[in-house]
Amino acid sequence: MDKIDELTKKIIQFRDKRDWKQFHNPKDIALSLVLEAAEVMEHFQWKSKEEIEQYVKSGKKSIGEELADVMYWVLLMSSDLGIDIVDALDRKIKINNKKYPVKKSKGRHVKYDRL
């Protein structure tokens, strides 16, 4: 069992011990994922580049907890929908490599359709 499978199993056990699956439809899981991602963003809102650099040093634990919440919902949703998230990410990386070839995209921040 790899680490992703192990974490997914822990998440499902946590949920199932509390009988929360009844509340976990794809819409509400997706909403929870977005809400947690917004909490990650709150750590950086209104801060200058310098303030962010300083904050990251002191706020790593708190930022990490919010990132973990995002990962929780990603792993739960992928499990519930029968999506192998590692395989999906691997496929997406391959797609992005085609969309953003190094020769055209290196050092540029534009969308693939503008390269």
C-alpha positions as protocol buffer text, in pm:
chain_id: "A"
residue {
  index: 1
  type: MET
  ca { x: 0 y: 0 z: 0 }
}
residue {
  index: 2
  type: ASP
  ca { x: 147 y: 336 z: -101 }
}
residue {
  index: 3
  type: LYS
  ca { x: 121 y: 656 z: 103 }
}
residue {
  index: 4
  type: ILE
  ca { x: -174 y: 798 z: -96 }
}
residue {
  index: 5
  type: ASP
  ca { x: -372 y: 476 z: -45 }
}
residue {
  index: 6
  type: GLU
  ca { x: -281 y: 477 z: 324 }
}
residue {
  index: 7
  type: LEU
  ca { x: -395 y: 838 z: 370 }
}
residue {
  index: 8
  type: THR
  ca { x: -716 y: 774 z: 176 }
}
residue {
  index: 9
  type: LYS
  ca { x: -792 y: 475 z: 398 }
}
residue {
  index: 10
  type: LYS
  ca { x: -740 y: 690 z: 711 }
}
residue {
  index: 11
  type: ILE
  ca { x: -969 y: 961 z: 575 }
}
residue {
  index: 12
  type: ILE
  ca { x: -1244 y: 712 z: 493 }
}
residue {
  index: 13
  type: GLN
  ca { x: -1213 y: 550 z: 836 }
}
residue {
  index: 14
  type: PHE
  ca { x: -1235 y: 894 z: 1000 }
}
residue {
  index: 15
  type: ARG
  ca { x: -1549 y: 976 z: 801 }
}
residue {
  index: 16
  type: ASP
  ca { x: -1714 y: 636 z: 841 }
}
residue {
  index: 17
  type: LYS
  ca { x: -1663 y: 625 z: 1220 }
}
residue {
  index: 18
  type: ARG
  ca { x: -1868 y: 945 z: 1235 }
}
residue {
  index: 19
  type: ASP
  ca { x: -2133 y: 828 z: 987 }
}
residue {
  index: 20
  type: TRP
  ca { x: -2066 y: 1133 z: 767 }
}
residue {
  index: 21
  type: LYS
  ca { x: -2080 y: 961 z: 429 }
}
residue {
  index: 22
  type: GLN
  ca { x: -2450 y: 1040 z: 416 }
}
residue {
  index: 23
  type: PHE
  ca { x: -2356 y: 1409 z: 387 }
}
residue {
  index: 24
  type: HIS
  ca { x: -2077 y: 1361 z: 134 }
}
residue {
  index: 25
  type: ASN
  ca { x: -2224 y: 1392 z: -212 }
}
residue {
  index: 26
  type: PRO
  ca { x: -1995 y: 1517 z: -492 }
}
residue {
  index: 27
  type: LYS
  ca { x: -2139 y: 1871 z: -484 }
}
residue {
  index: 28
  type: ASP
  ca { x: -2080 y: 1920 z: -113 }
}
residue {
  index: 29
  type: ILE
  ca { x: -1736 y: 1763 z: -125 }
}
residue {
  index: 30
  type: ALA
  ca { x: -1644 y: 1995 z: -413 }
}
residue {
  index: 31
  type: LEU
  ca { x: -1774 y: 2293 z: -214 }
}
residue {
  index: 32
  type: SER
  ca { x: -1568 y: 2186 z: 87 }
}
residue {
  index: 33
  type: LEU
  ca { x: -1261 y: 2157 z: -134 }
}
residue {
  index: 34
  type: VAL
  ca { x: -1309 y: 2510 z: -267 }
}
residue {
  index: 35
  type: LEU
  ca { x: -1374 y: 2650 z: 81 }
}
residue {
  index: 36
  type: GLU
  ca { x: -1055 y: 2494 z: 214 }
}
residue {
  index: 37
  type: ALA
  ca { x: -859 y: 2628 z: -86 }
}
residue {
  index: 38
  type: ALA
  ca { x: -995 y: 2973 z: 1 }
}
residue {
  index: 39
  type: GLU
  ca { x: -860 y: 2930 z: 353 }
}
residue {
  index: 40
  type: VAL
  ca { x: -516 y: 2868 z: 202 }
}
residue {
  index: 41
  type: MET
  ca { x: -555 y: 3192 z: 8 }
}
residue {
  index: 42
  type: GLU
  ca { x: -643 y: 3385 z: 324 }
}
residue {
  index: 43
  type: HIS
  ca { x: -288 y: 3332 z: 449 }
}
residue {
  index: 44
  type: PHE
  ca { x: -157 y: 3545 z: 164 }
}
residue {
  index: 45
  type: GLN
  ca { x: -435 y: 3797 z: 110 }
}
residue {
  index: 46
  type: TRP
  ca { x: -332 y: 4163 z: 134 }
}
residue {
  index: 47
  type: LYS
  ca { x: 33 y: 4081 z: 200 }
}
residue {
  index: 48
  type: SER
  ca { x: 320 y: 4221 z: -2 }
}
residue {
  index: 49
  type: LYS
  ca { x: 591 y: 3994 z: -142 }
}
residue {
  index: 50
  type: GLU
  ca { x: 812 y: 4078 z: 157 }
}
residue {
  index: 51
  type: GLU
  ca { x: 533 y: 4016 z: 408 }
}
residue {
  index: 52
  type: ILE
  ca { x: 457 y: 3681 z: 246 }
}
residue {
  index: 53
  type: GLU
  ca { x: 821 y: 3575 z: 265 }
}
residue {
  index: 54
  type: GLN
  ca { x: 827 y: 3658 z: 637 }
}
residue {
  index: 55
  type: TYR
  ca { x: 484 y: 3505 z: 704 }
}
residue {
  index: 56
  type: VAL
  ca { x: 573 y: 3175 z: 539 }
}
residue {
  index: 57
  type: LYS
  ca { x: 858 y: 3136 z: 788 }
}
residue {
  index: 58
  type: SER
  ca { x: 631 y: 3180 z: 1088 }
}
residue {
  index: 59
  type: GLY
  ca { x: 309 y: 3035 z: 945 }
}
residue {
  index: 60
  type: LYS
  ca { x: 422 y: 2709 z: 784 }
}
residue {
  index: 61
  type: LYS
  ca { x: 234 y: 2491 z: 1030 }
}
residue {
  index: 62
  type: SER
  ca { x: -92 y: 2678 z: 980 }
}
residue {
  index: 63
  type: ILE
  ca { x: -52 y: 2691 z: 602 }
}
residue {
  index: 64
  type: GLY
  ca { x: 29 y: 2320 z: 603 }
}
residue {
  index: 65
  type: GLU
  ca { x: -288 y: 2242 z: 795 }
}
residue {
  index: 66
  type: GLU
  ca { x: -497 y: 2425 z: 535 }
}
residue {
  index: 67
  type: LEU
  ca { x: -317 y: 2246 z: 251 }
}
residue {
  index: 68
  type: ALA
  ca { x: -385 y: 1919 z: 433 }
}
residue {
  index: 69
  type: ASP
  ca { x: -756 y: 2008 z: 445 }
}
residue {
  index: 70
  type: VAL
  ca { x: -750 y: 2060 z: 67 }
}
residue {
  index: 71
  type: MET
  ca { x: -576 y: 1725 z: 19 }
}
residue {
  index: 72
  type: TYR
  ca { x: -829 y: 1558 z: 250 }
}
residue {
  index: 73
  type: TRP
  ca { x: -1116 y: 1658 z: 21 }
}
residue {
  index: 74
  type: VAL
  ca { x: -924 y: 1574 z: -298 }
}
residue {
  index: 75
  type: LEU
  ca { x: -847 y: 1224 z: -171 }
}
residue {
  index: 76
  type: LEU
  ca { x: -1199 y: 1168 z: -39 }
}
residue {
  index: 77
  type: MET
  ca { x: -1364 y: 1286 z: -359 }
}
residue {
  index: 78
  type: SER
  ca { x: -1135 y: 1085 z: -584 }
}
residue {
  index: 79
  type: SER
  ca { x: -1201 y: 776 z: -373 }
}
residue {
  index: 80
  type: ASP
  ca { x: -1578 y: 824 z: -371 }
}
residue {
  index: 81
  type: LEU
  ca { x: -1583 y: 878 z: -748 }
}
residue {
  index: 82
  type: GLY
  ca { x: -1350 y: 585 z: -819 }
}
residue {
  index: 83
  type: ILE
  ca { x: -1076 y: 806 z: -964 }
}
residue {
  index: 84
  type: ASP
  ca { x: -715 y: 697 z: -925 }
}
residue {
  index: 85
  type: ILE
  ca { x: -582 y: 1042 z: -836 }
}
residue {
  index: 86
  type: VAL
  ca { x: -217 y: 946 z: -886 }
}
residue {
  index: 87
  type: ASP
  ca { x: -295 y: 819 z: -1235 }
}
residue {
  index: 88
  type: ALA
  ca { x: -509 y: 1127 z: -1308 }
}
residue {
  index: 89
  type: LEU
  ca { x: -226 y: 1357 z: -1200 }
}
residue {
  index: 90
  type: ASP
  ca { x: 26 y: 1164 z: -1408 }
}
residue {
  index: 91
  type: ARG
  ca { x: -200 y: 1195 z: -1715 }
}
residue {
  index: 92
  type: LYS
  ca { x: -252 y: 1567 z: -1647 }
}
residue {
  index: 93
  type: ILE
  ca { x: 123 y: 1626 z: -1628 }
}
residue {
  index: 94
  type: LYS
  ca { x: 160 y: 1461 z: -1969 }
}
residue {
  index: 95
  type: ILE
  ca { x: -119 y: 1680 z: -2110 }
}
residue {
  index: 96
  type: ASN
  ca { x: 43 y: 1992 z: -1965 }
}
residue {
  index: 97
  type: ASN
  ca { x: 380 y: 1895 z: -2111 }
}
residue {
  index: 98
  type: LYS
  ca { x: 217 y: 1898 z: -2455 }
}
residue {
  index: 99
  type: LYS
  ca { x: 23 y: 2220 z: -2390 }
}
residue {
  index: 100
  type: TYR
  ca { x: 326 y: 2399 z: -2249 }
}
residue {
  index: 101
  type: PRO
  ca { x: 636 y: 2284 z: -2437 }
}
residue {
  index: 102
  type: VAL
  ca { x: 952 y: 2414 z: -2271 }
}
residue {
  index: 103
  type: LYS
  ca { x: 1071 y: 2583 z: -2589 }
}
residue {
  index: 104
  type: LYS
  ca { x: 757 y: 2800 z: -2606 }
}
residue {
  index: 105
  type: SER
  ca { x: 666 y: 2842 z: -2240 }
}
residue {
  index: 106
  type: LYS
  ca { x: 993 y: 2870 z: -2046 }
}
residue {
  index: 107
  type: GLY
  ca { x: 993 y: 3189 z: -1844 }
}
residue {
  index: 108
  type: ARG
  ca { x: 647 y: 3290 z: -1967 }
}
residue {
  index: 109
  type: HIS
  ca { x: 323 y: 3295 z: -1769 }
}
residue {
  index: 110
  type: VAL
  ca { x: 70 y: 3300 z: -2048 }
}
residue {
  index: 111
  type: LYS
  ca { x: -198 y: 3040 z: -2112 }
}
residue {
  index: 112
  type: TYR
  ca { x: -116 y: 2769 z: -2365 }
}
residue {
  index: 113
  type: ASP
  ca { x: -344 y: 2917 z: -2630 }
}
residue {
  index: 114
  type: ARG
  ca { x: -133 y: 3234 z: -2631 }
}
residue {
  index: 115
  type: LEU
  ca { x: 208 y: 3072 z: -2672 }
}
